[in-house]
């Protein structure tokens, strides 16, 4: 049944190609039906892969037998693939209403499906070569989503996104060359660069140029995750992209930089090699700077989508901090926060998108009183804000608790105290830039009215009766609450597959 590993990748790509060929024959309703069916089929195929258990598939070799196209499913791959599939399905559902008044909706759905296939390819890759190929394909397929509006600002943001992504991936590719040079030559699945829990570096690898290369490689991969100083593409790309695309860029595309970093640290170089080196100290310092910097910039920003983009800069670096601490508890917190941030940030962007669709309002200071006319939307937004701050019993509290606890377990006193302090300060700033919006929405004196610039018909009253807009919001809000109240099943699942990594390095 190894061939089943290809289905999550091929199904959405086939869907995108199908729509490309026959789009002139399809009505908007037919395009949406096809998009939903292919996205649902991709999600079901991911479920089938997870239920199948650990399996692998080797395709044709690149250059030599040591560098094949190799797919493999393990706990890490299953977690990222499942989150991606669910979030993409909900975002696609939301887009059917949001893109309703746009002539180029079909093009958006085509590249959305192609992007889904590329992202799932990153998730299910079993060696560095395959991961890198799909990582670059993901950049090329998501680039048109940023360019979608085709305004001057969108073109500028798209080029910025492309340049940053290519530069980061180039550093990653250079690192792959060096890892190939230092890899253990023992035969293993996936060729010379196949992932191994605990890493595949040869014993006795010297501390010459490799630490410098690994630092630059991980810095480049963190570009997609929005870590300082390569975070500049996020606040430019998110405001100009359609809200469903912004949700996916923030909630899922950034997580592929996180996944690639985890693969390099824990499955290629190995935590045993990196532990105690200046590489991790430098990356930890940059991630903590990003957490604080992103929160401060979000607090000062007035445009809602740009504010949420800066929030992503901060929140994804929570995950990177947990990865760089090289402790099982911290990595558990990082993976939990990956799941919860994906849920919450998709919810925030889709909520803001619903407001933009109905009212055309894009700034935080324009949303006073909107909660009285769009109560369900703003209640969902508030749930997401509380979760992102880390208020119990919502999901964000659980992941931040693990991150702080993992930091206290480290043998470096500076970081054991600095990490919890930075997380606390960031949480206070998060409350300042999200919960104040909710307070103004429900208790502000200026009521929201229809304004020119709304995506919906400006002659209609402000309403939220569209099920395509509301259903994804309610589902995500419920998920944020449920995972906060009952986090143990997910936590135990993550701990089970992390045990293999840390057992191998003890």
C-alpha positions as CSV (number, residue, x, y, z in Angstrom):
1,X,0.0,0.0,0.0
2,X,3.0,2.3,-0.3
3,X,1.4,4.0,-3.3
4,X,-1.1,5.6,-1.0
5,X,1.6,8.1,0.0
6,X,1.3,9.7,-3.4
7,X,-2.5,10.4,-3.1
8,X,-2.3,13.5,-0.8
9,X,0.1,15.1,-3.2
10,X,-1.4,14.0,-6.5
11,X,-5.1,14.6,-5.8
12,X,-5.0,18.4,-5.3
13,X,-2.4,18.8,-8.1
14,X,-4.7,16.8,-10.4
15,X,-7.6,19.0,-9.3
16,X,-5.7,22.2,-10.1
17,X,-4.7,20.8,-13.5
18,X,-8.3,19.7,-14.2
19,X,-9.7,23.2,-13.4
20,X,-7.0,24.8,-15.6
21,X,-8.0,22.7,-18.6
22,X,-11.8,22.9,-18.3
23,X,-12.3,26.2,-16.5
24,X,-13.9,27.9,-19.5
25,X,-16.6,25.3,-19.5
26,X,-17.4,25.6,-15.8
27,X,-19.7,28.0,-13.9
28,X,-18.6,29.4,-10.6
29,X,-20.7,26.8,-8.8
30,X,-19.0,24.0,-10.7
31,X,-15.6,25.4,-9.9
32,X,-16.4,25.6,-6.2
33,X,-17.8,22.1,-6.2
34,X,-14.7,20.7,-7.9
35,X,-12.4,22.6,-5.5
36,X,-14.3,21.3,-2.4
37,X,-14.3,17.8,-3.7
38,X,-10.6,17.7,-4.5
39,X,-9.7,19.4,-1.2
40,X,-11.9,16.9,0.7
41,X,-10.4,14.0,-1.2
42,X,-6.9,15.2,-0.3
43,X,-8.0,15.4,3.3
44,X,-9.4,11.8,3.3
45,X,-6.2,10.6,1.6
46,X,-4.2,12.1,4.4
47,X,-6.4,10.3,6.9
48,X,-5.8,7.1,5.0
49,X,-2.1,7.6,5.1
50,X,-2.2,8.2,8.9
51,X,-4.3,5.1,9.5
52,X,-1.9,3.1,7.3
53,X,0.9,3.7,9.8
54,X,4.6,4.1,9.0
55,X,5.3,3.3,5.4
56,X,7.6,4.6,2.7
57,X,7.8,4.9,-1.1
58,X,10.9,5.4,-3.2
59,X,10.5,6.8,-6.7
60,X,13.1,7.4,-9.4
61,X,16.5,8.5,-8.2
62,X,17.9,12.0,-8.9
63,X,21.5,12.0,-10.1
64,X,22.2,8.6,-8.4
65,X,20.6,6.0,-6.2
66,X,21.8,8.0,-3.1
67,X,19.3,10.8,-3.9
68,X,15.8,9.4,-4.7
69,X,12.5,11.1,-4.5
70,X,11.4,9.5,-1.2
71,X,8.1,9.7,0.7
72,X,7.6,8.5,4.2
73,X,5.0,8.9,6.9
74,X,5.8,9.2,10.6
75,X,4.2,11.0,13.5
76,X,5.7,14.3,12.5
77,X,4.6,14.0,8.9
78,X,1.1,12.9,9.9
79,X,0.6,15.8,12.4
80,X,1.6,18.5,9.9
81,X,-0.3,16.9,7.0
82,X,-3.5,16.6,9.1
83,X,-3.4,20.2,10.2
84,X,-2.7,21.4,6.7
85,X,-5.6,19.3,5.1
86,X,-8.2,20.5,7.7
87,X,-7.2,24.2,7.5
88,X,-7.2,24.1,3.7
89,X,-10.6,22.6,3.5
90,X,-12.1,25.2,5.9
91,X,-10.3,28.1,4.1
92,X,-11.6,26.8,0.7
93,X,-15.1,26.7,2.1
94,X,-14.8,30.3,3.3
95,X,-13.4,31.4,0.0
96,X,-16.5,30.4,-1.9
97,X,-18.3,33.4,-0.3
98,X,-15.3,35.7,-0.1
99,X,-14.4,35.4,-3.7
100,X,-18.0,35.4,-5.0
101,X,-17.8,38.9,-6.4
102,X,-14.4,38.5,-8.1
103,X,-14.0,37.5,-11.7
104,X,-10.7,35.7,-11.2
105,X,-12.1,33.3,-8.5
106,X,-11.2,30.2,-10.7
107,X,-7.6,31.2,-10.9
108,X,-7.5,31.5,-7.1
109,X,-9.0,28.1,-6.6
110,X,-6.5,26.5,-9.1
111,X,-3.5,27.8,-7.3
112,X,-5.0,27.0,-3.9
113,X,-5.2,23.3,-4.9
114,X,-1.7,23.3,-6.5
115,X,-0.4,24.9,-3.3
116,X,-2.1,22.2,-1.2
117,X,-0.4,19.5,-3.1
118,X,3.0,21.1,-2.7
119,X,2.6,21.7,1.0
120,X,1.5,18.1,1.6
121,X,4.6,17.0,-0.4
122,X,6.7,18.9,2.1
123,X,4.9,17.2,5.0
124,X,5.3,13.6,3.6
125,X,8.9,13.9,2.3
126,X,11.3,11.4,3.7
127,X,14.7,13.0,2.9
128,X,16.2,16.4,2.5
129,X,16.2,16.3,-1.3
130,X,12.5,15.6,-1.6
131,X,11.6,18.2,1.1
132,X,13.7,20.8,-0.7
133,X,12.0,20.1,-4.1
134,X,8.5,20.5,-2.7
135,X,9.5,23.4,-0.5
136,X,10.5,25.3,-3.6
137,X,7.4,24.2,-5.5
138,X,5.3,25.5,-2.6
139,X,6.9,28.9,-3.0
140,X,6.1,29.0,-6.7
141,X,2.5,27.8,-6.2
142,X,1.7,30.3,-3.4
143,X,3.3,33.2,-5.2
144,X,0.2,33.8,-7.4
145,X,-2.0,33.8,-4.3
146,X,-0.1,36.9,-3.0
147,X,-0.3,38.4,-6.5
148,X,-4.0,37.7,-6.9
149,X,-5.4,41.2,-6.7
150,X,-2.8,42.3,-9.3
151,X,-2.5,45.8,-7.9
152,X,0.8,47.6,-7.6
153,X,1.0,46.8,-4.0
154,X,0.2,43.1,-4.6
155,X,2.9,42.9,-7.3
156,X,5.5,44.5,-5.0
157,X,4.5,42.2,-2.1
158,X,4.6,39.2,-4.3
159,X,8.1,40.0,-5.5
160,X,9.2,40.6,-1.9
161,X,7.7,37.2,-0.9
162,X,9.5,35.5,-3.9
163,X,12.9,37.1,-3.2
164,X,12.8,36.3,0.5
165,X,11.7,32.7,-0.1
166,X,14.3,32.0,-2.8
167,X,17.1,33.5,-0.7
168,X,16.1,31.4,2.4
169,X,15.8,28.2,0.3
170,X,19.2,28.9,-1.3
171,X,20.8,28.9,2.2
172,X,18.9,25.7,2.8
173,X,20.3,24.1,-0.4
174,X,23.9,25.1,0.5
175,X,23.4,23.4,3.9
176,X,22.1,20.2,2.1
177,X,25.4,20.0,0.1
178,X,27.4,20.1,3.3
179,X,25.2,17.6,5.2
180,X,25.7,15.3,2.3
181,X,29.5,15.6,2.7
182,X,29.3,14.8,6.4
183,X,26.6,12.2,6.4
184,X,27.1,8.7,7.6
185,X,27.5,6.4,4.6
186,X,25.6,3.5,6.2
187,X,22.9,2.3,3.9
188,X,19.4,3.5,5.0
189,X,16.0,4.2,3.6
190,X,15.7,7.4,1.6
191,X,19.3,7.4,0.4
192,X,22.2,9.3,1.8
193,X,20.0,12.2,3.1
194,X,17.1,10.0,4.5
195,X,15.7,11.2,7.8
196,X,16.8,9.3,10.9
197,X,15.5,10.2,14.4
198,X,18.5,11.7,16.2
199,X,20.3,12.6,12.9
200,X,22.6,10.9,10.4
201,X,25.9,12.7,10.8
202,X,28.9,10.4,10.9
203,X,30.5,9.9,14.3
204,X,33.4,12.2,15.0
205,X,32.3,15.0,12.7
206,X,34.6,17.9,13.4
207,X,33.6,21.4,14.5
208,X,35.1,23.1,11.5
209,X,32.8,24.9,9.0
210,X,29.7,22.8,9.6
211,X,28.3,24.8,12.5
212,X,28.5,28.0,10.4
213,X,26.8,26.3,7.5
214,X,24.0,24.8,9.8
215,X,23.4,28.3,11.3
216,X,23.0,29.9,7.9
217,X,20.9,26.9,6.7
218,X,18.5,27.1,9.7
219,X,18.4,30.9,9.4
220,X,17.4,30.6,5.8
221,X,14.7,28.0,6.6
222,X,13.3,30.2,9.3
223,X,12.7,32.9,6.7
224,X,9.5,31.1,5.7
225,X,8.5,31.0,9.4
226,X,9.1,34.8,9.6
227,X,12.0,34.9,12.0
228,X,14.1,38.2,12.3
229,X,15.9,39.4,10.3
230,X,14.1,37.6,7.4
231,X,10.6,38.5,8.4
232,X,9.9,41.4,6.1
233,X,7.8,39.5,3.6
234,X,5.0,38.7,6.0
235,X,3.7,42.3,6.7
236,X,3.8,43.0,3.0
237,X,2.2,39.8,1.7
238,X,-0.7,39.4,4.1
239,X,-2.5,42.7,3.7
240,X,-2.7,42.4,-0.1
241,X,-3.6,38.8,-0.5
242,X,-7.3,37.7,-0.2
243,X,-8.3,36.9,3.4
244,X,-8.5,33.1,2.8
245,X,-5.0,33.1,1.3
246,X,-3.7,35.3,4.1
247,X,-5.1,32.7,6.6
248,X,-3.2,29.9,4.8
249,X,0.0,31.9,4.5
250,X,0.0,32.7,8.2
251,X,-1.5,29.5,9.6
252,X,0.1,26.9,7.4
253,X,2.7,28.1,4.9
254,X,4.9,29.5,7.7
255,X,4.7,26.1,9.5
256,X,6.6,24.5,6.6
257,X,9.7,26.6,7.5
258,X,9.2,25.2,11.0
259,X,8.8,21.6,9.8
260,X,12.0,21.9,7.6
261,X,13.9,23.2,10.6
262,X,12.7,20.3,12.7
263,X,13.8,17.8,10.1
264,X,17.3,19.4,9.9
265,X,17.8,19.7,13.6
266,X,16.3,16.4,14.8
267,X,16.5,14.1,11.8
268,X,19.6,15.3,9.9
269,X,22.2,17.1,12.0
270,X,20.9,15.7,15.2
271,X,20.3,17.4,18.6
272,X,23.3,15.6,20.0
273,X,25.6,17.3,17.6
274,X,24.0,20.8,18.0
275,X,23.6,20.7,21.8
276,X,25.9,23.1,23.5
277,X,27.0,24.9,20.4
278,X,26.8,28.6,19.6
279,X,24.5,27.8,16.8
280,X,21.5,27.1,19.0
281,X,22.4,30.0,21.3
282,X,22.4,32.4,18.3
283,X,19.1,31.0,16.9
284,X,17.4,31.2,20.3
285,X,18.5,34.8,20.7
286,X,17.1,35.6,17.2
287,X,13.8,33.8,17.9
288,X,13.3,35.6,21.2
289,X,14.0,39.0,19.6
290,X,11.4,38.1,17.0
291,X,8.8,37.2,19.6
292,X,9.2,40.6,21.2
293,X,9.7,42.6,18.0
294,X,6.6,41.0,16.3
295,X,4.4,41.7,19.3
296,X,5.6,45.3,19.5
297,X,5.0,46.0,15.8
298,X,1.6,44.4,16.0
299,X,0.6,46.5,18.9
300,X,1.5,49.7,17.0
301,X,-0.1,48.7,13.7
302,X,-3.6,49.9,12.8
303,X,-4.4,47.9,9.6
304,X,-5.9,44.7,10.9
305,X,-4.4,42.2,8.4
306,X,-1.0,43.8,8.8
307,X,-1.4,43.6,12.6
308,X,-2.2,39.9,12.3
309,X,0.8,39.5,10.0
310,X,3.1,41.0,12.7
311,X,1.4,38.7,15.2
312,X,2.4,35.7,13.1
313,X,6.0,36.9,13.1
314,X,5.9,36.7,16.9
315,X,3.8,33.6,17.4
316,X,5.6,31.3,14.9
317,X,8.8,32.2,16.7
318,X,7.3,30.8,19.9
319,X,7.4,27.4,18.0
320,X,11.0,28.1,16.8
321,X,12.0,28.8,20.3
322,X,10.7,25.5,21.5
323,X,12.5,23.7,18.6
324,X,15.8,25.5,19.4
325,X,15.7,24.6,23.1
326,X,16.5,20.9,22.3
327,X,14.3,19.6,25.1
328,X,11.5,17.1,24.7
329,X,9.0,19.2,26.8
330,X,9.9,22.4,24.8
331,X,9.5,20.6,21.4
332,X,6.2,19.2,22.6
333,X,5.1,22.8,23.4
334,X,6.4,23.9,19.9
335,X,4.3,21.3,18.1
336,X,1.3,22.0,20.2
337,X,1.6,25.7,19.5
338,X,2.0,24.9,15.8
339,X,-1.4,23.2,15.8
340,X,-3.1,25.8,18.0
341,X,-1.6,28.8,16.2
342,X,-2.8,27.3,12.9
343,X,-6.3,27.0,14.3
344,X,-6.3,30.5,15.9
345,X,-4.6,32.4,13.2
346,X,-6.8,31.0,10.5
347,X,-9.8,32.0,12.7
348,X,-8.5,35.5,13.1
349,X,-7.8,36.1,9.4
350,X,-11.1,34.6,8.4
351,X,-13.0,36.7,10.9
352,X,-11.3,39.9,9.7
353,X,-12.0,38.7,6.1
354,X,-15.7,38.4,6.9
355,X,-15.8,41.9,8.3
356,X,-13.9,43.2,5.2
357,X,-16.3,41.3,2.9
358,X,-19.4,42.8,4.6
359,X,-18.3,46.3,5.5
360,X,-15.1,47.0,3.6
361,X,-13.4,48.2,6.9
362,X,-9.8,47.2,7.2
363,X,-8.5,49.3,10.2
364,X,-8.8,48.5,13.9
365,X,-10.1,52.0,14.7
366,X,-13.0,51.5,12.2
367,X,-14.5,48.4,13.9
368,X,-16.1,50.2,16.9
369,X,-19.6,48.8,17.3
370,X,-19.2,46.1,14.6
371,X,-19.9,43.4,17.2
372,X,-23.5,44.6,17.6
373,X,-24.1,43.9,13.9
374,X,-21.8,40.9,13.4
375,X,-22.0,39.3,16.8
376,X,-21.0,35.7,15.8
377,X,-18.0,36.8,13.8
378,X,-16.7,39.0,16.6
379,X,-17.3,36.4,19.3
380,X,-15.2,34.0,17.3
381,X,-12.6,36.7,16.9
382,X,-12.6,37.2,20.7
383,X,-12.2,33.5,21.3
384,X,-9.2,33.4,19.0
385,X,-7.7,36.5,20.7
386,X,-8.1,34.9,24.2
387,X,-6.5,31.7,23.0
388,X,-3.6,33.5,21.4
389,X,-3.0,35.4,24.6
390,X,-2.9,32.1,26.5
391,X,-6.0,32.5,28.8
392,X,-7.1,29.2,30.2
393,X,-9.0,27.0,29.4
394,X,-8.3,27.9,25.8
395,X,-5.7,26.0,23.7
396,X,-2.9,28.7,23.7
397,X,-2.4,28.3,27.5
398,X,-1.5,24.6,27.1
399,X,1.2,25.1,24.5
400,X,2.7,28.1,26.3
401,X,2.8,26.2,29.5
402,X,4.9,23.4,27.9
403,X,7.2,26.0,26.2
404,X,7.9,27.8,29.5
405,X,8.4,24.5,31.3
406,X,10.7,23.2,28.6
407,X,12.8,26.4,28.9
408,X,13.2,25.9,32.7
409,X,14.6,22.4,32.0
410,X,17.5,23.8,29.9
411,X,21.0,23.9,31.5
412,X,21.5,27.5,30.4
413,X,20.4,29.8,33.1
414,X,20.1,32.8,30.8
415,X,17.5,31.2,28.5
416,X,15.8,29.3,31.3
417,X,14.6,32.6,32.7
418,X,14.6,34.8,29.6
419,X,12.2,32.6,27.6
420,X,9.3,32.6,30.1
421,X,9.8,36.4,30.7
422,X,9.7,37.1,26.9
423,X,6.6,34.9,26.5
424,X,4.8,36.7,29.3
425,X,5.6,40.2,27.9
426,X,4.5,39.0,24.4
427,X,1.2,37.7,25.9
428,X,0.5,41.1,27.5
429,X,1.2,42.8,24.2
430,X,-1.0,40.3,22.4
431,X,-3.9,41.2,24.7
432,X,-3.2,44.8,23.9
433,X,-3.5,44.4,20.1
434,X,-6.3,41.8,20.0
435,X,-8.6,42.2,23.0
436,X,-8.9,45.9,22.6
437,X,-10.4,45.3,19.1
438,X,-13.0,43.0,20.7
439,X,-13.8,45.5,23.4
440,X,-14.3,48.3,20.9
441,X,-16.4,46.0,18.7
442,X,-18.9,45.2,21.4
443,X,-18.7,48.4,23.5
444,X,-17.7,51.1,21.1
445,X,-20.0,53.9,20.5
446,X,-19.6,54.3,16.7
447,X,-21.8,51.7,14.9
448,X,-20.5,50.1,11.8
449,X,-22.2,50.9,8.5
450,X,-21.9,49.9,4.9
451,X,-19.1,51.7,3.2
452,X,-17.6,51.9,-0.3
453,X,-14.9,49.3,-0.6
454,X,-16.9,46.4,0.9
455,X,-16.7,43.2,-1.1
456,X,-20.4,42.6,-0.7
457,X,-23.1,44.8,-2.1
458,X,-22.8,48.1,-0.3
459,X,-26.5,48.7,-0.6
460,X,-27.2,45.6,1.6
461,X,-27.4,46.1,5.4
462,X,-24.5,44.7,7.5
463,X,-25.3,41.0,8.1
464,X,-23.6,37.7,8.7
465,X,-26.2,35.2,7.4
466,X,-23.8,33.6,4.8
467,X,-23.1,30.1,6.0
468,X,-20.0,29.9,3.9
469,X,-18.5,32.8,6.0
470,X,-19.8,31.6,9.4
471,X,-19.4,27.8,9.4
472,X,-15.5,27.8,9.3
473,X,-15.4,30.5,12.0
474,X,-17.6,28.5,14.4
475,X,-15.8,25.2,13.7
476,X,-12.4,26.8,14.4
477,X,-13.6,28.6,17.5
478,X,-15.0,25.3,18.9
479,X,-11.7,23.6,18.2
480,X,-9.8,26.3,20.1
481,X,-12.0,25.7,23.1
482,X,-12.0,21.8,22.9
483,X,-8.2,21.5,22.5
484,X,-7.8,23.8,25.6
485,X,-10.2,21.7,27.7
486,X,-9.1,18.3,26.5
487,X,-5.4,18.6,25.3
488,X,-4.2,15.2,26.5
489,X,-5.0,13.1,23.4
490,X,-3.0,15.4,21.2
491,X,-0.2,15.9,23.8
492,X,0.2,12.1,24.3
493,X,0.3,11.6,20.5
494,X,3.1,14.1,20.1
495,X,5.0,12.7,23.1
496,X,4.8,9.2,21.6
497,X,6.6,10.0,18.4
498,X,9.1,12.5,20.0
499,X,10.2,9.7,22.4
500,X,12.0,8.0,19.5
501,X,14.1,11.1,18.8
502,X,15.2,11.7,22.3
503,X,15.7,8.0,23.1
504,X,18.2,7.8,20.2
505,X,20.4,10.6,21.6
506,X,20.6,9.5,25.2
